[in-house]
């Protein structure tokens, strides 16, 4: 498994509570200028940043995934930039 590490500087954020598999957690809604994954760049992505170090894996939400094409072959998911 490949891991991505990022630094996020939060200028404006709104505190919220979110429901996770582990229960209720504190989070902040933010607007990311861009998200780049494997050369696919999506601008103006709404996101939620959870407090603490869990979960360690980043989850892609629909504000990103709705702007890419997805297809799968066996156990591999392919993402492609929408034109």
C-alpha positions in Angstrom: 0.0 0.0 0.0 1.3 3.4 -1.0 0.9 6.3 1.5 0.5 9.9 0.7 1.6 12.6 3.2 0.4 16.2 3.0 0.7 19.4 4.9 -2.5 21.4 5.2 -2.5 25.1 6.3 -6.0 26.0 7.4 -7.0 29.6 6.9 -10.8 29.4 7.3 -12.5 26.4 8.8 -15.9 25.7 10.3 -16.0 23.3 13.2 -18.5 20.4 12.9 -19.2 17.0 14.4 -19.1 13.9 12.1 -20.3 10.4 12.6 -17.6 7.8 11.9 -17.4 4.0 12.4 -15.8 4.7 15.8 -18.5 7.2 16.8 -18.8 11.0 16.9 -15.6 13.0 16.1 -14.7 16.7 15.9 -13.8 17.9 12.4 -13.5 21.1 10.4 -14.9 21.8 6.9 -12.4 23.3 4.6 -12.1 24.2 0.9 -9.0 22.9 -0.8 -7.7 24.9 -3.7 -6.6 21.7 -5.4 -6.1 18.0 -4.9 -3.6 16.1 -7.0 -3.6 12.3 -7.1 -1.5 10.4 -9.6 -1.5 13.4 -11.9 -5.2 14.1 -11.7 -5.8 17.6 -10.4 -9.2 18.7 -9.2 -9.7 22.3 -8.1 -12.0 23.7 -5.4 -12.6 20.6 -3.4 -14.7 20.7 -0.2 -13.3 18.5 2.5 -13.5 17.6 6.2 -10.4 17.4 8.3 -10.8 15.3 11.5 -9.0 16.1 14.7 -6.4 13.7 15.9 -4.3 11.0 14.2 -7.1 8.6 13.3 -8.0 7.5 10.7 -4.5 7.5 9.2 -5.7 6.7 5.7 -7.2 9.4 3.6 -10.7 8.9 2.3 -11.7 10.4 -1.1 -15.1 11.9 -0.9 -17.7 12.6 -3.7 -16.6 16.2 -4.1 -13.4 14.8 -5.6 -14.7 11.5 -7.1 -17.6 13.2 -8.9 -15.0 15.0 -11.0 -13.2 11.9 -12.2 -14.2 8.9 -14.2 -13.9 5.5 -12.5 -13.6 2.0 -13.8 -12.4 -1.2 -12.3 -10.7 -4.3 -13.7 -10.6 -7.2 -11.3 -9.3 -5.7 -8.0 -7.9 -2.5 -9.5 -9.8 0.8 -9.5 -8.7 3.2 -12.3 -9.4 7.0 -12.0 -9.2 9.2 -15.0 -9.6 13.0 -15.3 -13.0 14.0 -16.9 -12.6 16.2 -19.9 
